[in-house]
Amino acid sequence: MRRAAVLALARETQARLEELARRPSGHPASGGYGTRLRRLGLRADELRAAARDLARACRDLAPRDVVRVAQALVDGGCFEGGLVACLLLDRQRAAAASLGARDLVRLAGDPDNWASVDTFACLVSGPAWRRRQVPDTLIAGWARSRERWWRRVALVSTVALNAPSRGGAGEPARTLRVCRALAADRDDMVVKAMSWALRALARHEPARVRGFLARHHAVLAARAVREVTNKLTTGLKTPRRPRARTG
């Protein structure tokens, strides 16, 4: 497909998003860290609808052309456009199956907020890694990054290895390798991702997760230890407190 036609699809989708724009309230999608991306204040259902219609429009495209549409949306510098790009690739299996390491780095853009990072890691980089389209060394490199958001991408990518909703069947070796690399990290965004990664693995390999907590208890953040222990013992990250009796 000609490049102009590919870009036209991306522009049409971006225009649709712009028409729905409303004033964003605060930064709920960026975890309080803000974002350099332009935000339109769209709801999740609006993004899913846009991605569904775009996937339908891309139905007859070659897989690499679908990737180009997604990349054009990311390159547009719009927060919602990047999310729709990830949703598109999640719907277009052949396009997702064509992704390599260079694609992932480009599609991640310049990560600076938890919503973009988590959507990318759960829908794009994690599944590609699970299917072994990219080497473990790529994820390991992200885990060594000086940038908090790349370290979070590395940890959240493990969720796709273990969450049944994302096609994961449990991969303790690859998951714990990343967790070991970041066990002592105290950045809040990384600590929360560590908790998520270990909780996702716990449903498949509770003994392995308990062993990991025991071996790394001295360096793991208290929050991660608490939440993962709760998951192992109660099945919940944060168990509800019993209501006080009255009367």
N, C-alpha and C positions, 0 to 999 in steps of 0.2 A: 504493500500500500504506500502511496506517496506520502512523504513527510507532511506536506501541507494538509492532507486529509486527516492524518493522525492528530495533528495539532488542532485542527478544527473541532474534532470531537472533544478534546480537552477544554477548548475555549467555550464550547457550548455548555458543557457541564459547569464550568466555573461561572458562566453568566447566570445559569439557573440558581446556583448557590448565592450569587450576589443579589438576585431578585428577592431572595428570602431573608436577606440580612436584617438583623435588628441589633440594637445596642447591647453588647455583651455586658453582663453585670459582674464586675470584679474579674477574677481569674480562676474560676472553679475548675477549669480544664487543665490548668498548669500547676496545680498543687501549691499555689502560693508563691511560686518562683517566677511568675511572669513568663512571657514569651516574646521573641522578636517577630514572630509571625503575625500577619494581619488576621484579625478574628472577625467573624461575621455573626457570632452569637446563635448559631443554628442548633436545633435539637437533634438528638440521636436518631429519632425516627425520620427526620428530614434527610439526614446523611445516608441512612440505609436506603431510602427511596431513590435518592440520586444515584447511588451505587448500583442499585438493581436495574434502573433504566439504562445506565451507562453500560453495564454488563450485557444487556440485551442488544444495545447498539453495536457492541464489539463482538457479537456472537460469531460473525463470519470472518473476523480478522485473524491473521496469522498470530501465533503466540507472542512473537517478538514485537509486533505492532501494538498489542495490548499493553506490553511492558512500556512501550514508548508513550502511550496515552497516560499511563500511571505516572511515569517520570515527568511528563509535561505538567501534570497537576501539582506534583511535589515542587517542581522548579518555579511554580507560580508564586510561592511564598505565602500562601494562604493556609492557615491552620486547618480549616475544614476541607480544603482541597487535598491536603496530604492524607487526611483520614479517609476520604472517599477513594483515594488511590489504593490504600491498603485494603479497603473493603472490596474494591474491584478485583484485585489480585486474589483475594480469598475466594471469590466467586469463579474466577477463570483459572481452572486447574492446570490447563496446558501452559498458560502463561507463567503461572507460579512455578511449574515444574521446569521451566527454562531458565530460572534465575541462577546466577552464579555469584561469586563473592563480590565482584566489581558492581554488579547490579544492586546488591544489598547496601553497599556503602553509599551509592548514589541515591537510592530510594529513601534511605534514612534521612537524607538532607543534612541539616545542622541541628541535631536534636537538642532541645532546650526546655522540654516540659514533659510531665509524666504521661499525659494522655496520648500525645503523639508517639512517645517512646513505647508505651505499653501496647498500643494498637499495632505498631510496626513489629514489635517483638513477638506478639501472640499470633498475628495473622500472616506475617511475611518471613522474617528472619528465623523464627523458631521452627515453623514447618519446613522451611528449606533445609535447615540444619538436621532436623529429624529425618528427612528423606536423604540425607548425606549428599546433598547437592553442593555443600560447602564444607571445608575441612574443620575439624575441631580447633585447629590453630587460629582460625579467623575469630572464633568466639573467645578463645584464650587471649588473643591480642586486645580485644575490646575490654576484657576484664582487667587488663593492665593499664588501660588508658588513664590519663590524668583528668579527663573529663568525667564528672559524675554520671552524666546521662549515658555515655557509652558503657560504663560499668553496669548501669541499670539494664541497658539493652542485653548485655551478656547474661545476667541473672534471669531476667524475664523470658529470654529465649528458651530457657530450660523448661518453662511451664508447658510449652508445646510438646516436650518429650514425655510429659507425665499426666497432663490433664486429658481425660477421655473426651471431653467436649472439643478438644483441639486435635484429636486423633492420637494422643499419647497413650502408650501402654506401659510406661515405667522404664526409665533408663538411669539407674543409680550411678553408674560409673561416670557418664558424661556430666550428669547433674552435679554430683559431689565434687568433681574436678574444678568446676567453676566456683562452687561454694567455698571450697578450700582456699582458692586464690583470693577471695574477698571476705574471708571470715573475720578479719580484724578491722575491716572498713567501718568507719563510724559516720559516714555521710548518711543523713536521714533517708534520702531517696534510695540509697543502696541497702540500708538496714531493712527497710520495708520490703524491698525486692528479695532480700535474703529470706525473710520470713515466708514470703509467697512461694519462692522456689522450693523450700524445704517442706512446706505444707502440701504442695502439689505432689511431691515425691512420697510423702508419708502415707498416702492412701494405698500405694503399691508396696512400699518397702519400709514399714514402720521400724523394724529392727535396725536397718541401716541408718535411718534418720536418728534414732536414739543414740546409736554409737557415735554418729557425727557430733551430736550435741555434747556427749560426754567427753570426747577427745578435744573439742574446741571450746568448751565452756568458758575457759579463762579469757578468751579473746572475743567471743561473740558478744554482740550488743545484747543487753538484758531484754530489750523489747523482742528481739528475734527469738531468744530462748523461751521467753514467756509464751509468746503466741504459738510457737511450734509445739511446745509442751502441752499447751491447752488442746491443740488439735489432736495430738496423740492420745491424750487421756479422755477428752470429752467429745471429740469430733468437731469442735467449734474453735475458731480463732479466739473469740472472746465470749466465754460462757455467760449467760444471763445470771445476774445475781438473784437469789430467791427474794420474793417480796416479803417485807416485814409484816408480821401479823399485827392486826389492829383489834382493839376492843378486848 
